[in-house]
Amino acid sequence: MVVSGCGGESGPSQEELEEMIAPDDISGNAANDPDISELRFDPETVSCEPHANSSVAGTWRTSAPRERVATGERAEIGLRDTEETEETDELDIVARVLTPGEERVRAEATLSGGEWTTLGYPEDFPEAPESVANGTYTVVWTTGGEQNDEDNGTFISCDGFQVG
């Protein structure tokens, strides 16, 4: 008489077990990220949701006001590559700002090595509303994209600020 302690069949293979524990969705891969039009800045967590990963070479830092900007005042936003890679030397970039009213405006700039590239909102954004509304603004930095395509360009980073 033969008795098997765990049933008569062999269990899953090592590879099957690993897939059960850690599915191969590559969640840190930019190819699986949300569309940049879905990103929203959350001032409580000081981050953008849903989370997105940059596929542009470099080590990115952003800057934006962490205190509320007074109505009518300028919000200075910035981007830099602390790694100073060849790919980011003289890189055309776009800052796309989503207003509290869901309007999208953009400004173009050139990133130069590891130097900060800064823009002022609203004055550096040609299509920005004349009156700046109170609320939360999302800033999405991308590589250069077509003027009329809000979602064109490769995602670099996301940040934001509040007015009012």
C-alpha positions as CSV (number, residue, x, y, z in Angstrom):
1,M,0.0,0.0,0.0
2,V,1.4,3.4,-1.0
3,V,0.2,6.5,0.7
4,S,0.8,10.0,-0.5
5,G,0.8,12.8,2.1
6,C,-0.2,15.6,-0.3
7,G,-2.4,13.9,-2.9
8,G,-1.2,11.8,-5.7
9,E,-0.2,14.6,-8.1
10,S,2.9,16.7,-8.1
11,G,2.3,20.4,-7.3
12,P,3.0,23.5,-9.4
13,S,6.5,23.9,-10.9
14,Q,8.9,26.5,-9.4
15,E,8.1,28.8,-12.3
16,E,4.4,28.6,-11.7
17,L,4.9,29.3,-8.0
18,E,6.9,32.4,-8.7
19,E,4.2,33.6,-11.1
20,M,1.6,33.1,-8.3
21,I,3.7,35.1,-5.8
22,A,4.9,37.9,-8.1
23,P,2.9,38.2,-11.4
24,D,5.0,39.3,-14.3
25,D,3.1,42.6,-15.0
26,I,6.3,44.6,-14.7
27,S,4.4,47.3,-12.7
28,G,7.5,49.5,-12.6
29,N,7.6,49.6,-16.4
30,A,6.6,52.8,-18.1
31,A,4.8,50.8,-20.9
32,N,2.2,49.8,-18.3
33,D,1.6,53.4,-17.0
34,P,-1.6,55.4,-17.3
35,D,-2.0,58.0,-20.0
36,I,-0.6,61.3,-18.9
37,S,-4.0,62.9,-19.2
38,E,-5.1,60.8,-16.2
39,L,-2.4,62.2,-13.8
40,R,-3.6,64.5,-11.0
41,F,-1.5,66.1,-8.3
42,D,-2.5,65.4,-4.8
43,P,-1.3,68.2,-2.4
44,E,-1.8,66.0,0.7
45,T,0.7,63.3,-0.6
46,V,2.7,65.8,-2.7
47,S,2.6,63.3,-5.5
48,C,0.6,62.5,-8.7
49,E,-1.9,59.7,-9.0
50,P,-2.1,57.3,-10.6
51,H,1.7,56.8,-10.4
52,A,3.6,56.8,-13.6
53,N,7.3,55.9,-14.4
54,S,9.6,57.9,-16.7
55,S,11.1,56.1,-19.6
56,V,13.4,59.0,-20.4
57,A,17.0,58.4,-19.2
58,G,18.0,60.5,-16.3
59,T,17.5,61.2,-12.6
60,W,14.7,63.7,-12.5
61,R,13.9,66.4,-9.9
62,T,11.0,68.8,-10.1
63,S,10.2,71.9,-8.2
64,A,7.0,73.7,-7.5
65,P,5.6,75.8,-4.6
66,R,4.8,73.7,-1.6
67,E,2.8,76.5,0.1
68,R,-0.3,77.9,-1.6
69,V,0.4,80.6,-4.1
70,A,-1.6,83.7,-3.5
71,T,-4.1,84.5,-6.2
72,G,-2.5,86.7,-8.9
73,E,1.0,85.6,-7.9
74,R,3.5,83.6,-10.1
75,A,4.1,79.9,-9.5
76,E,7.6,78.9,-10.4
77,I,7.9,75.3,-11.6
78,G,11.1,73.6,-12.6
79,L,12.7,70.4,-13.9
80,R,16.3,69.2,-13.9
81,D,18.3,66.0,-14.6
82,T,20.7,65.5,-11.7
83,E,22.5,62.8,-13.7
84,E,23.4,65.1,-16.7
85,T,23.2,62.3,-19.2
86,E,24.0,62.9,-22.9
87,E,20.4,62.2,-23.7
88,T,19.3,65.2,-21.6
89,D,21.9,67.7,-22.8
90,E,19.8,70.2,-24.8
91,L,16.6,68.2,-24.5
92,D,13.3,69.9,-25.7
93,I,10.7,69.6,-23.0
94,V,7.1,70.6,-22.5
95,A,5.4,71.5,-19.2
96,R,1.7,70.7,-19.5
97,V,-0.5,72.3,-16.8
98,L,-3.9,71.1,-15.9
99,T,-6.0,73.8,-14.2
100,P,-8.6,73.2,-11.5
101,G,-11.2,73.7,-14.3
102,E,-9.6,70.9,-16.3
103,E,-8.2,73.3,-18.9
104,R,-4.8,72.2,-20.4
105,V,-2.1,74.7,-21.3
106,R,1.5,74.1,-22.2
107,A,4.9,75.8,-22.4
108,E,8.0,74.6,-24.2
109,A,11.5,74.9,-22.9
110,T,15.0,73.4,-23.4
111,L,16.7,71.4,-20.6
112,S,20.4,72.0,-20.6
113,G,22.4,69.4,-18.8
114,G,22.0,69.3,-15.0
115,E,20.8,72.9,-14.8
116,W,17.3,73.8,-13.6
117,T,14.8,74.8,-16.3
118,T,12.2,77.0,-14.8
119,L,8.9,78.4,-16.0
120,G,6.5,80.8,-14.4
121,Y,2.8,80.1,-14.4
122,P,0.8,81.7,-15.8
123,E,3.1,84.2,-17.7
124,D,5.2,81.6,-19.6
125,F,2.1,79.7,-20.8
126,P,0.7,81.5,-23.8
127,E,-2.8,79.9,-23.6
128,A,-3.2,80.2,-19.8
129,P,-6.4,81.8,-18.6
130,E,-6.2,85.5,-17.9
131,S,-7.5,85.0,-14.3
132,V,-5.9,82.2,-12.3
133,A,-8.5,80.1,-10.4
134,N,-8.0,78.9,-6.9
135,G,-7.4,75.2,-6.6
136,T,-4.9,72.5,-7.4
137,Y,-2.8,72.5,-10.6
138,T,-1.1,69.5,-12.1
139,V,2.2,69.9,-13.9
140,V,3.2,67.1,-16.3
141,W,6.7,67.3,-17.8
142,T,7.3,65.5,-21.1
143,T,9.8,65.5,-23.9
144,G,8.7,67.7,-26.8
145,G,5.4,66.8,-28.5
146,E,3.1,68.2,-31.1
147,Q,1.4,71.5,-30.3
148,N,-2.1,70.2,-30.7
149,D,-1.7,66.8,-29.2
150,E,-2.0,67.1,-25.4
151,D,-0.9,63.5,-24.8
152,N,2.1,63.5,-27.2
153,G,5.7,63.4,-25.9
154,T,7.3,61.0,-23.5
155,F,6.5,61.3,-19.8
156,I,9.3,62.6,-17.6
157,S,7.8,63.6,-14.3
158,C,4.7,65.0,-12.6
159,D,4.3,67.6,-9.9
160,G,1.8,70.3,-8.9
161,F,0.9,73.3,-6.8
162,Q,-2.1,75.1,-5.3
163,V,-3.4,78.6,-5.7
164,G,-5.6,80.5,-3.3
